[in-house]
Each structure stands twice: as structure tokens, then as C-alpha cells.
């Protein structure tokens, strides 16, 4: 069954003055037609290579499955060394589809699969404490970097490589490292080939935040016992829907269009609020996809536009008690996206313990399933009553197929929003500026000009440090 988008509460008829009218949508007909054509043309030219991933990864999946079966009994943990989409995607999928306490369960309860750890930062405490917690000899370390020059990931790799070689020798260490990188360019493919590491390829035309359906996400998923074929089948199912040019039949296009219209009205924040703990980290993954893709200084014509929308992560019902007050009564600058499920995997009933206390007795005999769904409906009602833009994405159930659909849905929506905004949704010059500054500060060859620029920058005034 397919996921659903309900956007009633984005419309003027439901929320009044802040809502979108049919005329607003109709007036964008030329822009919608242009965006539709761009999506079709760019795909045909291979400029959206990530859209073919549901169909061209079958052979890779076989290799990944065989590799997983070969090594899973040897290791206690599969460890991702990556950052950005390389870390957020694998974590989101594993948290969505496996037991919420997956790592705390014994290996038999995990179906014979290893634990998953994702090391995505260079806070020194995190890596030191991790190495105090696990035996690196019993881990498989997946180094993910297309360029092989990502400072965070490669620094972790160099530390781990030295530890493994000290304990296992070069041959032994080789079996505990697997690389995911570009086929031709960059340091990591050179290292993998020279030093004999197993490696998997990220298609060169697929950017990091659109790479979850490549070995970047498929390899960690397989080592967590997730059916990677079903993940791709779900994405292919959503692709069939997202090929439609009719905005009223294409949920990803409509999601993007509504956000675009919201942005034009000053709704510069989008809140992703799932009412299922399993989907909590999908919000983290979405936040990178949306922010890095759409936050741009220049449009495709070279004009300074400074567009974009800030994604905020929330969790229902938890954040009904921390954030919803702001969403319901604060500035009219947000779109709230609720995300729910028709059917949870488990059911638990509240006992009829305090039937003599009216303020508690009404809960007796109610399931937590009913309670959380009612809380979601109540939040939707409160936002709508307050005239706040909100929409709901519903998964029939959190299955592998549905997560594949959801990933692909968000990717298409992001790309379409980029077309409506007339920006390049696939670059990240703001991120590169920070990377280049880091390289220059450390004296990396080739960054002398950037170092001179940094040295010439105005210094901080101590009087403003208190």
C-alpha cells in the first residue's frame, strides 16, 4: 500500500487567511509546466541519476547480500564512518525498520546480524569512548566518502586503520575495512585498490544526500538484516506515481508546490513531526536533504535570491509538551508536517486502574495506539483551528517498502522544489566554503590563497567577549 499526503489543512477553505487558494495554484501553471519539463528533461539527460537507483542496483544488491552473509557471523558490530547523508540515511533506515533497542538485544534476537554504530563527528570524546566500549577487532568499519578527502571521515579511518593494523596486521585489518566511494576519482578508491580493501561504488552522478539507495545505505541496511530489495521496490513504486505531471496526482510535486507557495508567504520554517518513534530519525535525514538542497544564495540565472526553508525536527507526542505551543500561537512562519501510521507493529492496552478518578479513569481500556493517534489528531485540530498551515503524511505501516517510498518521495519533492525556486538543488557551495576554510587552516596544499584570505580577515575585538 502506498503512503498518502493529506494537504487539506494547507488550504484557504480550512485555515482561512493564511491558507492557499486554488487561484494561487492556478496562477503558477506556467511555472509548474516549466518545472515538470525540467524534471523530465534532466532525468532523460542523466542529470538526476538518483532517480534510476530503484532499477539499477539489483546486481549490487546481490554482491552486498553475499558479502553480508560471508562476514556477519564474524563480527559483533558494523560501524559506519561517514557524515551527512552517509550517516543520517543508514541510521534513519535502521531505526525505522528494526527493534528500537536493536543494539541492546543479543545477536540471536537480532537474527544473527551485528550491531550498528554510526560515527559521524570528530568530537574526540565520542571516538575514544566508542573504542572503550567495543572491541574494534570484532567490528567491520565502513568508510563512506565519495571524494576520500572528507576530513571527518578520513581522520576517523586513519585512526581505526592504525589500531586494526597494530592488533591484526595489515592482512587482518584488510578484512575489517570496507570502503564506499567513487569508482574513479578521489583518495579513497586509490587507497582501497592499493591496500586491498573491499569496496563498493557510489554512482558518480549521485550526490551524497541522494545516495541512500546506493551502497551508502544498502550496505549498512543489509548488515542490519533489512531487505534491501524491498527498499528499492518501494522506491520504484513511488517513482511510478512521481512520473505523473498532474500536480493533483503526484504527492511529491504537490508537497513541493505547497511549500513553495508557503515560502512566498513567509513560511520559512518547515517542521517534520512524526507520531511514531520509528520515524524519528527520518526527520533528521529529511532535514539535511531539504536544507542543503534548497538553501541557496544564487538562482540559476545568477541572481542573488537567498532562498530556502529551515527544517525543524519534532516528535509527537513528545514535542506537544515542548514545541507545539510555539507552532499554534507563535509567528505565522511555519508549515507543520505531521507524519503518522495507520497500523503500529505492536499494541499495548492501558489497564483500568483508577476508574474512580475521572481525570485518569477515561484512559482505562484504551490502547497506546489509540492514544497516540488521538494526540496526533488533536494537534492537527489545534493547528488548523489556529489557522496554521499543516499537512499529514501517512504510512499504512512502517515497512521496508513504505520506507523506500518515503525516501524517494522526499527526494523527488526536494528536486521539484528546487525547480520551482529556480535553483540548483544538487550543489552545496555554502558547505564547500567551510570545508575549504578548514583545509586552509591546516595548511593543506593547494589552499594557500584561501589561507591568505583567512589571515586577512578582521580579527575579533576582545571587548565583545564577556
ZASEKOL-742883 format. One line per 4 residues: for each residue x, y, z of C-alpha. Coordinates in Angstrom, 1 decimal. Each point is the difference from the previous one (the first is absolute). Layout:
BEGIN
X:Y:Z | ...
***
This chain:
BEGIN
0.0:0.0:0.0 | 1.2:3.5:-0.8 | 0.7:2.8:2.4 | -2.5:2.9:-0.1
0.2:3.8:0.1 | -2.9:1.9:1.5 | 0.3:3.7:-0.7 | -3.5:1.2:1.0
1.4:2.2:2.8 | 2.2:1.9:-2.4 | -3.0:1.5:-1.8 | -2.0:3.2:0.5
-3.2:-2.0:0.4 | 1.4:-1.6:3.2 | 2.3:2.6:1.7 | -1.3:3.3:-1.4
2.2:3.0:-0.9 | 3.3:-1.9:0.4 | -1.1:-2.7:-2.4 | 0.8:-0.7:-3.6
-2.8:0.6:-2.5 | -0.6:-1.8:-3.3 | 0.7:3.2:-1.8 | 3.5:0.1:1.5
0.6:-3.4:-1.4 | -1.6:0.8:-3.4 | 2.1:3.1:-0.3 | 3.1:-2.1:0.1
-1.0:-2.1:-3.0 | 2.9:1.2:-2.2 | 2.5:-0.5:2.8 | -1.4:-3.5:0.7
0.2:-0.9:-3.7 | 3.6:1.2:-0.1 | 1.0:-1.9:3.1 | -1.7:-3.2:-1.3
1.9:0.3:-3.3 | 3.3:0.6:1.9 | -0.5:-3.1:2.1 | -0.7:-2.1:-3.1
2.8:1.4:-2.1 | 2.6:-0.2:2.8 | -0.8:-3.6:0.7 | 0.2:-0.8:-3.7
3.4:1.6:-0.2 | 1.3:-1.9:3.0 | 0.1:3.1:2.2 | -2.1:-1.7:2.6
1.8:-3.3:0.2 | -1.5:-0.7:3.5 | -3.4:-0.5:-1.7 | 1.3:-3.2:-1.7
1.2:-1.5:3.3 | -3.2:-2.1:0.6 | 0.8:-1.8:-3.3 | 3.8:-0.3:-0.4
1.2:-1.2:3.4 | -1.2:-3.6:-0.3 | 3.5:-1.4:-0.8 | 1.5:2.0:2.8
-2.6:-1.3:2.4 | 1.1:-3.6:-0.8 | 3.6:0.8:0.7 | -0.9:1.8:3.2
-2.2:-2.9:1.1 | 2.8:-2.5:-0.6 | 2.5:2.2:1.8 | -2.3:0.4:2.9
-0.6:-3.7:0.4 | 3.8:-0.7:-0.3 | 0.9:2.4:2.9 | -2.9:0.5:2.3
0.8:-3.0:2.2 | 3.6:1.2:0.5 | -0.8:3.5:1.4 | -1.9:1.5:2.9
-0.5:3.4:-1.5 | -0.3:1.7:-3.4 | 1.4:3.6:0.4 | -0.7:2.8:-2.4
2.7:2.6:-0.4 | -1.8:2.8:-1.9 | -1.6:3.3:0.3 | -3.1:1.8:-1.5
-2.1:-2.4:-2.1 | 2.5:-2.7:0.5 | -0.9:-0.1:3.7 | -3.5:1.3:0.2
-1.5:-2.3:-2.6 | 1.3:-3.3:1.4 | -0.9:1.0:3.5 | -3.6:1.1:-1.0
-0.7:-3.3:-1.9 | 1.3:-2.2:2.8 | -1.9:1.8:2.7 | -3.2:-0.1:-2.1
0.1:-3.7:-0.8 | 1.7:-1.8:2.8 | -0.8:-0.4:3.7 | 0.4:3.4:1.8
2.5:-1.7:2.4 | 1.7:-1.9:-2.8 | 3.6:0.4:1.3 | -1.0:-1.0:3.6
-1.4:-3.3:-1.2 | 2.2:-3.1:-0.2 | 1.1:-1.2:-3.4 | -2.5:-2.8:-0.2
-2.9:2.5:0.6 | 1.5:2.2:-2.8 | -0.3:-2.9:-2.4 | 3.7:-0.7:0.0
0.9:3.5:-1.2 | 2.5:2.4:1.6 | -0.7:3.2:1.9 | 0.1:3.2:-2.0
2.0:3.1:1.1 | 0.2:3.2:-1.9 | 3.0:2.2:0.8 | -0.7:3.3:-1.8
1.9:2.6:1.9 | 3.6:0.8:1.1 | -0.8:0.8:3.6 | 3.0:-1.7:1.6
-1.9:-1.3:2.9 | -2.5:-1.9:-2.2 | 2.6:-2.1:-1.8 | 2.1:-0.7:3.1
-3.0:-1.1:2.0 | -1.2:-2.1:-2.9 | 3.3:-1.8:-0.1 | -0.2:-0.6:3.7
-3.5:-1.6:-0.5 | 0.6:-2.4:-3.0 | 2.8:-2.2:-1.1 | 1.1:1.4:-3.3
1.4:-3.4:-1.1 | -3.6:-1.2:0.0 | -1.4:2.9:-2.1 | -0.3:0.6:-3.7
0.7:3.6:-0.7 | -1.8:1.5:-3.1 | 1.9:3.1:-1.2 | -2.4:2.1:-2.0
1.4:3.0:-2.1 | -0.4:0.6:-3.7 | 3.0:2.3:-0.1 | 2.1:-1.8:2.6
0.9:3.5:1.3 | -2.8:0.5:2.5 | 2.1:1.1:3.0 | -2.4:-1.4:2.7
-0.4:-3.4:-1.6 | 3.6:-0.5:-1.2 | 1.5:1.1:3.3 | -2.1:-2.7:1.7
1.1:-2.5:-2.6 | 3.6:0.7:0.6 | -0.4:-0.5:3.7 | -1.9:-3.2:-0.4
2.4:-1.3:-2.6 | 3.0:0.4:2.3 | -1.8:-1.7:2.9 | -1.0:-3.0:-2.2
3.4:-0.4:-1.5 | 1.6:0.1:3.4 | -2.3:-2.8:1.2 | -0.5:-2.1:-3.1
2.8:0.9:-2.4 | -0.7:1.4:-3.5 | -1.6:-3.1:-1.3 | -2.4:-0.3:2.9
-0.8:3.6:0.0 | -0.9:-0.2:-3.7 | -2.9:-2.3:0.9 | -1.4:2.4:2.5
-0.3:3.0:-2.3 | -2.3:0.6:-2.9 | -0.2:3.2:-2.1 | -2.9:1.7:-1.7
1.2:2.6:-2.5 | 0.2:1.2:-3.6 | 1.2:-2.4:-2.7 | 2.8:2.2:-1.4
0.7:3.2:1.8 | 1.1:0.8:3.5 | 2.4:-1.4:2.6 | -2.2:-2.8:1.4
-0.2:-2.0:-3.2 | 3.8:0.3:-0.4 | 0.5:-1.2:3.6 | -2.5:-2.8:-0.3
1.6:-1.4:-3.2 | 3.6:0.5:1.2 | -0.6:-1.5:3.5 | -2.4:-2.7:-1.1
-3.2:1.1:1.8 | -3.3:-1.3:-1.1 | -1.9:3.0:-1.6 | -3.4:0.9:-1.3
-0.7:2.8:-2.5 | -2.2:3.1:0.3 | -1.1:0.9:-3.6 | 2.0:3.2:-0.8
-3.1:2.0:-0.9 | -1.8:-0.7:3.3 | 0.6:2.6:2.7 | 0.5:-1.0:3.6
-3.4:1.1:1.4 | -1.8:-1.9:-2.9 | 2.1:-3.2:0.5 | -1.9:-2.0:2.5
-1.2:-2.5:-2.7 | 3.7:-0.6:-1.0 | 2.4:-2.1:2.0 | 0.3:3.0:2.3
-3.3:-1.1:1.5 | -0.5:-3.5:-1.3 | 3.2:-1.5:1.5 | -0.7:1.1:3.6
-3.7:-1.0:-0.4 | 1.0:-3.5:-1.2 | 2.3:-0.4:3.0 | -3.0:0.8:2.2
-2.1:-2.7:-1.5 | -2.1:2.4:-2.1 | -1.4:-1.2:-3.3 | 1.7:2.4:-2.4
-1.9:-1.3:-3.0 | -3.3:1.0:1.7 | 1.5:3.5:0.7 | 0.6:0.4:-3.8
-3.4:-1.4:-0.9 | -1.7:2.6:2.2 | 2.1:2.7:-1.7 | -1.0:-1.3:-3.4
-3.7:0.0:1.0 | 0.3:3.7:1.0 | 1.8:0.7:-3.2 | -3.0:-1.2:-2.0
-2.1:2.6:1.7 | 2.6:2.7:-0.1 | 0.2:-0.2:-3.8 | -3.4:1.5:-0.3
-0.1:3.7:-1.1 | -3.4:0.6:1.4 | 0.7:1.9:3.2 | -3.2:-1.3:1.5
1.1:-3.6:-0.4 | 3.7:0.3:0.9 | 0.4:0.3:3.8 | 3.7:0.9:-0.2
-0.7:2.9:-2.4 | -2.9:1.2:2.1 | 2.1:-0.1:3.2 | 2.6:2.1:-1.7
-2.5:2.4:-1.6 | -1.8:0.6:3.3 | 3.4:0.7:1.8 | 1.0:2.4:-2.9
-3.3:1.9:0.4 | 0.5:0.0:3.8 | 3.5:1.4:-0.4 | -1.4:2.8:-2.2
-2.2:0.9:2.9 | 2.8:0.1:2.5 | -0.3:-3.6:1.3 | 3.8:-0.4:0.2
-0.1:-3.0:2.4 | -1.3:-3.5:-0.5 | -0.5:-2.3:2.9 | 0.2:-3.7:-0.5
-1.9:-1.7:2.8 | -0.5:-3.7:-0.1 | -2.4:-1.7:2.4 | 2.1:-3.2:0.1
3.3:-0.5:1.7 | 1.1:-2.2:-2.9 | -0.1:3.1:-2.3 | 1.8:2.4:2.3
3.3:-0.2:-1.9 | -1.7:0.3:-3.4 | -0.5:3.6:1.2 | 3.8:0.4:0.4
0.6:-1.4:-3.5 | -2.7:2.2:-1.5 | 1.5:3.1:1.7 | 3.3:-0.4:-1.8
-1.6:-0.8:-3.3 | -2.3:3.1:0.1 | 2.4:2.5:1.6 | 3.1:-0.8:-2.1
-1.9:-0.3:-3.2 | -2.2:3.1:0.2 | 2.0:2.5:2.0 | 1.7:2.0:-2.8
1.4:3.5:-0.5 | -0.3:0.0:-3.8 | -2.6:-1.2:-2.4 | 0.7:-1.6:-3.4
0.1:3.4:-1.6 | 2.7:1.2:2.3 | -2.3:2.3:2.0 | 0.5:0.3:3.8
-3.2:-1.5:1.5 | 1.0:-1.4:3.4 | -2.8:-2.6:-0.1 | -0.7:-3.1:2.1
-2.0:-1.3:2.9 | 1.3:-1.0:3.4 | -1.0:-3.6:0.9 | -0.8:-0.6:3.7
-0.2:-3.5:1.5 | -2.8:-0.8:2.5 | -1.5:-3.2:1.4 | -3.6:-0.7:0.8
-1.2:-0.3:2.7 | 3.2:1.0:1.8 | 0.2:3.5:-1.5 | -3.6:0.8:0.6
1.4:0.9:3.4 | 2.9:2.1:-1.2 | -0.5:1.4:-3.5 | -3.7:0.0:-1.0
-0.7:3.1:2.1 | 2.3:1.9:-2.3 | -1.5:-1.5:-3.1 | -3.6:0.8:1.0
0.4:3.5:1.4 | 3.4:1.3:-1.2 | 0.9:1.6:-3.3 | -1.8:-1.0:-3.2
3.3:-1.2:-1.5 | -0.3:-3.8:0.1 | -1.4:-2.9:-1.9 | -0.5:-3.0:2.3
0.2:-3.4:-1.7 | -1.5:-2.7:2.2 | 1.0:-3.6:-0.8 | -2.1:-2.9:1.2
-0.7:-3.6:-0.5 | -3.2:-1.9:-0.5 | 1.2:-3.1:1.8 | 2.7:-0.3:2.6
2.0:-3.2:0.3 | -1.0:-0.6:3.6 | -3.0:0.6:2.2 | -0.1:0.7:3.8
-3.1:0.7:2.1 | -0.2:2.3:3.0 | -1.4:-1.8:3.0 | -3.2:1.2:1.7
1.9:0.9:3.2 | -1.5:3.3:1.1 | -3.6:-0.2:-1.1 | -1.1:2.0:3.0
2.1:3.0:-1.1 | -1.7:1.7:-3.1 | 3.2:1.7:-1.1 | 1.7:-3.4:-0.3
-2.9:-2.4:-0.3 | -0.8:0.9:-3.6 | 3.4:-1.5:-1.0 | -0.9:-3.5:1.3
-0.4:-2.5:-2.8 | 1.4:2.4:-2.6 | 3.0:-1.2:-2.0 | 3.1:2.1:-0.4
-0.7:-0.4:-3.7 | -3.2:1.9:0.4 | 1.6:2.5:2.3 | 2.8:1.1:-2.2
-2.3:0.1:-3.1 | -2.5:2.2:2.0 | 2.9:2.3:1.1 | 1.0:0.3:-3.7
-3.6:0.9:-1.0 | -0.2:2.4:2.9 | 3.2:1.8:-1.1 | -1.3:0.2:-3.5
-3.3:1.5:1.3 | 1.8:2.5:2.2 | 2.2:1.2:-2.9 | -2.8:0.2:-2.4
-2.3:1.9:2.4 | 2.9:2.5:0.5 | 0.2:0.5:-3.8 | 3.5:-1.7:-0.2
1.1:-1.7:-3.2 | 0.3:-3.8:0.6 | -0.1:-3.2:-2.1 | 0.2:-3.7:0.8
2.1:-2.8:-1.5 | -1.4:-3.4:0.9 | 1.7:-3.4:-0.3 | -2.3:-3.0:0.0
2.6:-1.7:2.2 | 3.8:0.6:0.5 | 1.2:-2.7:-2.3 | 3.1:-0.2:-2.2
-2.1:0.7:-3.1 | -1.6:3.1:1.6 | 3.4:1.4:1.1 | 1.2:-0.5:-3.6
-3.0:2.0:-1.1 | 0.6:2.7:2.6 | 3.6:0.5:-0.9 | -0.8:0.3:-3.7
-3.0:2.3:0.7 | 2.2:2.5:1.9 | 2.7:-0.1:-2.6 | -2.3:0.8:-2.9
-1.8:2.6:2.1 | 3.4:1.7:0.7 | 1.0:0.0:-3.6 | -3.3:1.4:-1.2
0.1:2.7:2.6 | 3.4:0.9:-1.4 | -1.5:0.4:-3.4 | -2.8:2.2:1.3
2.6:2.2:1.8 | 2.2:0.0:-3.2 | 3.1:-1.1:1.9 | 2.5:-2.9:-0.2
-1.3:-2.4:2.6 | 3.0:-2.3:-0.4 | 3.0:2.1:1.0 | 1.1:1.4:3.4
2.3:3.0:-0.4 | -0.6:1.1:3.5 | 1.2:-3.3:1.4 | 3.1:0.1:-2.3
0.9:3.4:1.3 | 0.3:-1.4:3.5 | 1.9:-3.1:-1.2 | 2.5:2.2:-1.9
0.6:2.2:3.0 | 0.8:-3.1:2.1 | 2.4:-1.2:-2.6 | 1.7:3.4:-0.2
0.3:0.2:3.8 | 1.8:-3.3:0.1 | 2.4:1.0:-2.8 | -1.3:-2.5:-2.6
1.9:0.5:-3.3 | -2.0:1.9:-2.6 | -1.8:2.2:2.5 | 2.6:2.7:0.4
-2.3:2.7:-1.4 | -2.8:-0.9:2.4 | 2.5:0.1:2.9 | 1.1:3.5:-1.0
-3.7:1.0:-0.1 | -0.5:-1.4:3.5 | 3.1:1.7:1.3 | -1.2:3.4:-1.4
-3.5:-0.3:1.6 | -0.8:2.5:2.8 | 0.9:-1.3:3.4 | -2.5:-0.3:2.8
0.0:2.9:2.5 | 0.6:-1.3:3.6 | -2.4:2.7:1.4 | -2.9:-2.0:-1.5
1.0:-3.2:1.9 | -1.4:0.0:3.5
***
